[in-house]
């Protein structure tokens, strides 16, 4: 049995969004085979004491308040340093001190780093450890190939004059991220990618890299058996996600501006529910659009997915694989998504309708509402598809690498 220290950017349980869902699945699965310690951050609305279920799966847990970072600090780093913005997002002396204390006191065979924003803590790892010969091996789990994400954002924004400031920012960031991401991969003993596409993007910047591909996963039985349902006005179209995350914001705005009017014209009573914490200011005007509801933070997203007639994933920028799609497939929902949103999954057309233009997207949404038989067919296809992404099927590859 190995001793594994997991570093996560937010408390993995209860899992309220994609990163936490992945972290929780990995932590819970690994805990059945190895001793797990967890060092994590809490957002301002979270307690600094772990939930009892989380504590049950860990030998020890330390929760550090998420650091505040001002716009002034971000602008300074942009102008005065060559560091990517993401690498400074979670800079915390308290987190570093806790890591140093644990490395001095306890033996760890592995440190599992969940996401690029935590990678800066590895740069001084030998100095932190009491014995340089006892430095743990590093697993870097790259949730998104970040330089690809920012490069795509830059290309998208250069086509819209109003978004040129964002395009300039992303253009600078993707080049910095490419360099930083390559350095982190070189520093790690094992690099995990969430899809074959992300693995190829990492090999493009580190040619001799051999990433281990562990897709995003889900506890299929838990989602399939989830019965609670939100009281939504029907027909209900539902999108879930962290709503200050740029790809989610851009995707929802595209759907609201270009797809939603076409749906409401044919389904006047339809409602679109945007479910997720931290709604961005750019979404505020949508509160005035007939039929659109922005929920903000909710205790659980599953009741909203369960109540949806159709779940929609209209992403235009992104990378990795979307856990929101896995949640919907596991709950047997009819899904309409862009091809980019479904990127990273194997043959996603078996489980969902793929549409990239406003008219195609709207037509699919309306058809699924109006044709109960077709909706039932796609529901069954989604449920069957989810089985391949159950954590029980995904974890053995990682366990084998840890024990090899």
ChimeraX attribute file (.defattr): number of C-alpha atoms within 10 A of each C-alpha:
attribute: neighborCount
match mode: 1-to-1
recipient: residues
	/A:1	10
	/A:2	15
	/A:3	19
	/A:4	27
	/A:5	27
	/A:6	21
	/A:7	23
	/A:8	23
	/A:9	23
	/A:10	21
	/A:11	29
	/A:12	27
	/A:13	18
	/A:14	15
	/A:15	18
	/A:16	21
	/A:17	18
	/A:18	21
	/A:19	22
	/A:20	20
	/A:21	22
	/A:22	20
	/A:23	26
	/A:24	20
	/A:25	21
	/A:26	21
	/A:27	23
	/A:28	18
	/A:29	18
	/A:30	19
	/A:31	17
	/A:32	11
	/A:33	12
	/A:34	17
	/A:35	18
	/A:36	23
	/A:37	23
	/A:38	24
	/A:39	20
	/A:40	22
	/A:41	23
	/A:42	21
	/A:43	16
	/A:44	11
	/A:45	7
	/A:46	14
	/A:47	13
	/A:48	16
	/A:49	14
	/A:50	19
	/A:51	13
	/A:52	9
	/A:53	11
	/A:54	19
	/A:55	15
	/A:56	12
	/A:57	19
	/A:58	19
	/A:59	15
	/A:60	15
	/A:61	18
	/A:62	18
	/A:63	22
	/A:64	23
	/A:65	19
	/A:66	20
	/A:67	17
	/A:68	13
	/A:69	12
	/A:70	10
	/A:71	9
	/A:72	9
	/A:73	12
	/A:74	16
	/A:75	12
	/A:76	11
	/A:77	15
	/A:78	16
	/A:79	9
	/A:80	9
	/A:81	10
	/A:82	15
	/A:83	17
	/A:84	23
	/A:85	20
	/A:86	18
	/A:87	18
	/A:88	17
	/A:89	17
	/A:90	20
	/A:91	18
	/A:92	16
	/A:93	11
	/A:94	14
	/A:95	22
	/A:96	16
	/A:97	12
	/A:98	15
	/A:99	19
	/A:100	18
	/A:101	14
	/A:102	17
	/A:103	21
	/A:104	14
	/A:105	10
	/A:106	10
	/A:107	16
	/A:108	19
	/A:109	16
	/A:110	19
	/A:111	22
	/A:112	21
	/A:113	24
	/A:114	25
	/A:115	19
	/A:116	22
	/A:117	20
	/A:118	20
	/A:119	25
	/A:120	17
	/A:121	19
	/A:122	17
	/A:123	12
	/A:124	11
	/A:125	15
	/A:126	15
	/A:127	12
	/A:128	20
	/A:129	21
	/A:130	15
	/A:131	11
	/A:132	11
	/A:133	8
	/A:134	14
	/A:135	19
	/A:136	21
	/A:137	17
	/A:138	21
	/A:139	21
	/A:140	24
	/A:141	24
	/A:142	25
	/A:143	24
	/A:144	20
	/A:145	25
	/A:146	26
	/A:147	25
	/A:148	21
	/A:149	19
	/A:150	24
	/A:151	21
	/A:152	19
	/A:153	24
	/A:154	24
	/A:155	15
	/A:156	17
	/A:157	18
	/A:158	17
	/A:159	11
	/A:160	11
	/A:161	10
	/A:162	10
	/A:163	13
	/A:164	15
	/A:165	13
	/A:166	17
	/A:167	23
	/A:168	15
	/A:169	15
	/A:170	24
	/A:171	20
	/A:172	18
	/A:173	23
	/A:174	23
	/A:175	18
	/A:176	18
	/A:177	26
	/A:178	22
	/A:179	16
	/A:180	21
	/A:181	24
	/A:182	18
	/A:183	15
	/A:184	19
	/A:185	26
	/A:186	14
	/A:187	17
	/A:188	19
	/A:189	13
	/A:190	20
	/A:191	23
	/A:192	23
	/A:193	26
	/A:194	25
	/A:195	25
	/A:196	19
	/A:197	18
	/A:198	25
	/A:199	21
	/A:200	17
	/A:201	18
	/A:202	26
	/A:203	16
	/A:204	13
	/A:205	15
	/A:206	17
	/A:207	11
	/A:208	10
	/A:209	17
	/A:210	16
	/A:211	22
	/A:212	18
	/A:213	19
	/A:214	20
	/A:215	25
	/A:216	27
	/A:217	27
	/A:218	26
	/A:219	18
	/A:220	21
	/A:221	13
	/A:222	11
	/A:223	18
	/A:224	17
	/A:225	10
	/A:226	13
	/A:227	12
	/A:228	13
	/A:229	14
	/A:230	14
	/A:231	11
	/A:232	17
	/A:233	15
	/A:234	14
	/A:235	19
	/A:236	22
	/A:237	26
	/A:238	24
	/A:239	24
	/A:240	28
	/A:241	24
	/A:242	22
	/A:243	23
	/A:244	17
	/A:245	13
	/A:246	14
	/A:247	21
	/A:248	25
	/A:249	20
	/A:250	20
	/A:251	20
	/A:252	25
	/A:253	18
	/A:254	16
	/A:255	20
	/A:256	19
	/A:257	14
	/A:258	16
	/A:259	21
	/A:260	26
	/A:261	17
	/A:262	18
	/A:263	23
	/A:264	17
	/A:265	10
	/A:266	12
	/A:267	15
	/A:268	13
	/A:269	14
	/A:270	21
	/A:271	22
	/A:272	28
	/A:273	22
	/A:274	24
	/A:275	23
	/A:276	23
	/A:277	20
	/A:278	14
	/A:279	21
	/A:280	15
	/A:281	10
	/A:282	11
	/A:283	17
	/A:284	11
	/A:285	8
	/A:286	17
	/A:287	11
	/A:288	9
	/A:289	14
	/A:290	15
	/A:291	17
	/A:292	18
	/A:293	16
	/A:294	18
	/A:295	14
	/A:296	14
	/A:297	16
	/A:298	13
	/A:299	11
	/A:300	16
	/A:301	22
	/A:302	21
	/A:303	17
	/A:304	24
	/A:305	27
	/A:306	23
	/A:307	22
	/A:308	28
	/A:309	23
	/A:310	25
	/A:311	28
	/A:312	28
	/A:313	26
	/A:314	30
	/A:315	23
	/A:316	20
	/A:317	21
	/A:318	24
	/A:319	24
	/A:320	27
	/A:321	25
	/A:322	24
	/A:323	21
	/A:324	20
	/A:325	27
	/A:326	26
	/A:327	27
	/A:328	27
	/A:329	30
	/A:330	27
	/A:331	25
	/A:332	25
	/A:333	28
	/A:334	28
	/A:335	27
	/A:336	28
	/A:337	23
	/A:338	21
	/A:339	18
	/A:340	19
	/A:341	27
	/A:342	25
	/A:343	19
	/A:344	20
	/A:345	20
	/A:346	13
	/A:347	11
	/A:348	18
	/A:349	14
	/A:350	13
	/A:351	25
	/A:352	25
	/A:353	21
	/A:354	22
	/A:355	20
	/A:356	16
	/A:357	14
	/A:358	19
	/A:359	14
	/A:360	15
	/A:361	24
	/A:362	21
	/A:363	16
	/A:364	20
	/A:365	26
	/A:366	18
	/A:367	12
	/A:368	21
	/A:369	20
	/A:370	13
	/A:371	10
	/A:372	11
	/A:373	11
	/A:374	13
	/A:375	20
	/A:376	15
	/A:377	15
	/A:378	22
	/A:379	23
	/A:380	17
	/A:381	19
	/A:382	27
	/A:383	21
	/A:384	15
	/A:385	20
	/A:386	24
	/A:387	19
	/A:388	15
	/A:389	20
	/A:390	19
	/A:391	21
	/A:392	15
	/A:393	11
	/A:394	19
	/A:395	17
	/A:396	14
	/A:397	12
	/A:398	17
	/A:399	14
	/A:400	9
	/A:401	10
	/A:402	17
	/A:403	8
	/A:404	6
